Amino acid sequence: MLGRQGRLMADIDAIRAFIAAEQARFTVPGLAVAVVSDGEVVVCDGFGHADLETGRPVDAGTPFPLASDTKAFTAATLCLLADAGLVDLDAPVRDVLPWFAMHDPHATELVTPRDLLSHRTGLPRHDFLWFGDAEMSLEETTRRLRHLPVSRPLRTVWDYNNLCYLAAGHLIEVLTGQPWAAAVRARLLAPLGMAETVFSVQDVPAGEPAQPYKATSTGFVRQALPARATAVKAGPAGGIVSTIADLARWLSARLGGRTDVLSAAALEQLHRPAMLGGISIDRFAEIASLGYGLGCQVESYRGRRLVHHGGNTLGFSSDVCVVPDAGLGVAVLTNLDSSFLRLPLIYGIVDRLTGDTTVSWGARFHDLQTALDAGYTDAREQRRARASGAPPSRALDGFAGTYTHPAYGDLTIRLSDGELVPGFHDATSRIRLEHRGHDSWDLVFVDEEIDCPLVFTQDADGAVAGLCVTLEPQVAPAVFTRRPEPASDALLAAMAGRYRMGPITLTIRPRGSELVAVSDVLGDLVLTSAGGTAFRCPAKPGIGVTADLDPDGAVQRIVVDQVGIFLPEA
């Protein structure tokens, strides 16, 4: 008869064989797995390759980006601050950040830290805000939320959102007086001994991180590691980089083994559902969603409460799972883009260590991923086939310019080798424009394989005035306004003077990059450049002023919309 230790060793041998078989089924280059059972780390190992080019293997010390498995660290830090009486998770965010605002005035007044952490603010993803200014701080990101439309009223629907975790990260900064990363390290990572956990792949203390890969029909394609600027901007929602050895320590804490660091009260807050809905796969009879906690999904799995969260970023997929009542934790890190492997491993290991009859999770999830991947590819190809290819309304250089949005920032369009080329902050190197027909293009994010419909708009005079692009499919397209080229000093100087239309006078003088026009009929107008020799009055949008110049650049006449034509005073 095998004793408990012997049975456990037999289980571990079976688990290792199971991991290897599923890795082969899902053709994942490399992965790392940790299993904690009854306070003991029983598996903490690497499988396969961290780098296919060099053959470097994955081991327990190989760093992987955690992507959204970062969220539990941010949520836990806020829970610890609540333990200390520094914040009330159910009081308005404006109690800490008086300037905080959302697009919905009702939400502005009522949104709480718990709302931010449980995805119930009504704000959809708006993830392309992450491609904003390279140095955009958590505070600046939080301030831009007011310009992003919500898709649902507050607390009515679960809607996954990364930006709210950035706002939660800024709350931590204000409450502690430390950068988010420093606060997380001081309150969680250092006390737990997670010395190999950092906040970007560039900060890995020793060795090299796993390399990211994407599967194609011809093999694996190596992806780019996340840039430091991207990791910093995404920090509280997805910026942590860790090893499976460190995640074993995190699992132990999540199972109540380090209440000196992560209190029982904080664990209760994390693991208790705060909002119905979530990312659980309810299509299988063994799984039922119980809701979303704080930075984690809560499920009933074969009658047991299972708490977990997945992480996905370019070239990496992960999952961190605890079954508190069974004293069981599992973490999986992989270096393959959007791989479903993590899920059959989580459920399969839980089955084997709880004594449940095993389920063919690998076959189920492999079939599901195959169908989803093929369906997405087919739908994308069919949409592209529907493009009319009709010519644009004007020469392509007429679309070139800078277009701006109060949240997303600037989107530039330039003409190069007969094609329109977009520029969008950190994403510039991996986006392109594909013409669909007329004045419609797709803004294509190449690595993500996402096509965002983009349409140029025009004003009443037929000039290109802006563009609309579907960056968030749950709300109306984002409206970018064309930013006029600033008027030259020579034009401003040429327009300065006194003009007359019969007895009516118009006096124009420069003021910085603007013009001030004074008329006994129109009053005082502040004019800003609208491109070329045209100016607009922001205070009176219906009033436009255009200068007609002679070949030498002298003003022949001033045309004021809806008023008349003024000639230079002799």
C-alpha positions, 0 to 999 in steps of 0.5 A: 500500500502506498502511503500519502507521500507515495500517492502524492509522488504518483500524482505528481508523476502523472501530472508531469506526463499530463503537462507534456502531453497537453503541451504537444497537443497545443504545440506550445514552445515553452511553459512553466507550471507551479502547483501548491498543495496543502502548503507544499510546493509539489511542482515548480518546473519548466517544460520546453523552450524559452528560446527556440532559436538558441534552444534555451530551456524554460526553468523555474527561474525563467521570467514571463510577462504576467499580462492581466494576472497582474491585476490581482496584485493591484487589487490586493495592494488596494485591499491592504490599504483598506485594511490599514484604514487608508481607503474605503473600497465602497466610497467614491473615488472622488473622495481621494481624487476630487478631479476624477471624472468619467463620461457619465456624470452619474458614474463620476459621482459614484464610482468606487475603488471596488467598481474599478476593480470588478469591471462594473463601471460601464466603461468598455475596454478602450484599450487603444488608449494604451498606445498614447503618449510614450510618457503618459503617467497613470494620472494622465491616463486616469484624467482621460477617462472623462473623454471615453464613452461608456457602453452601460450605466454604472453597475448594470453589466460586467464589462472588462476594462484595463483602464480602470485598473490604471486608475486604481494604480493611480489611487495607490500612488496617491494613497501611499505617496509612492509610484505604483510599482514601489508600493506593490513591491513594498507591500507584497513582493518584498515581504513574500520574497518575490525577488525575481518579480519585476515590472518590465522585461528590461528590469529582469535581474538575471538571465533572460526572459522567455521569448514570445511566439505566435503560431502560424500555418508554417511554424512559430514567429517570434514576437517583440518583447514589450517595450519598457514604456508600454509595460509602465503605461500598462503597469497596474493592469498588466505590467508585472514580469515574474517567474514560476518560482515566485508565483509559487510563493504568490499561490501560497499567500493566496491560499492563506499561508502568509496572512502576515502579508496578505491578510484573511480580510484582504483574501476575502475581499479578493475572492468574494464575487463583486459583480455577476458575469465575467470571463468564465466558460459556462458552455461546459457542465462542470463550470459555472460562473459565480461572478467576478471578484477583485482581479479574479474570476470566481467559478463553481468547478465540479462543486468547488469554489475555484478562483482564477484569472488569465493573462494574454499579451503578444506572445504570452498566455498565463493563468493563476488559480487557487481552490481555497477549500482544497488548499490547492493552487496552480499557475501556468505561464506560456510563451505562445500568443493567446494559447488555450493550453493554460485552461486544460492544465488548470482544470486537469491538475485540479482533477488529479489532485482532488481525486475527481474523475478526469475530463478530456479538457485538452480535447475540448479546449483544443476544439474550441480554440480551433473553431474560434481561430478559424471563425475569426479568420473566415469572418475577417476575410469575408469582410475584406472581400466586401470592400468596394474598392471605389476611388477616394473623393480626392487626391490622397495628399488631401487626407494627409495631416494630424488628427486629434482626440482628447483621450487617444491623442494624435493620429497622423496620416502622411503620403508615402510612395502613393499610399497613406501611412498612419502614425499612432504613438507606440503602435506606429511600427505595426499599423497600416491603412488598407483602402476599402472604398470611397473615403473609407479605410481599415486601420489595421493593427498587424500583430493583433490582427485587428481591423478598425474601420476608419472614415474621413469626414468633410465640412460643409465646404467639402474640405477634410475636417476629421476622421471617425475610427472604431477603436472600441466596438461597443460605442460609437466611433471615436471622432478625431478632428483635423488639426490645421497647420499653424498659420505662418508668421508671414500670413499673419503679418500680411492679414494685419490691417484695416478693411472695409465693406461700404461703411462697415470696417474690419480691423485685424491684428495678430496675437501669437498664432491667432488673429483678433478681428474687430468689427462694428458689426461682428464685435471682437472675434478670436480666429484660429487657423483652419489651414491654408489662408482660412481661419475659424472662430471657435466661439462662433463656429458658423463664422469663417474668415478667408484671405484671398492673396495675390501672387506676391502674398498681399491680401486682395480681400477678406471673405467673412462667411455669412457677412460679406467681402471686405477690401483693404482700406486705401 
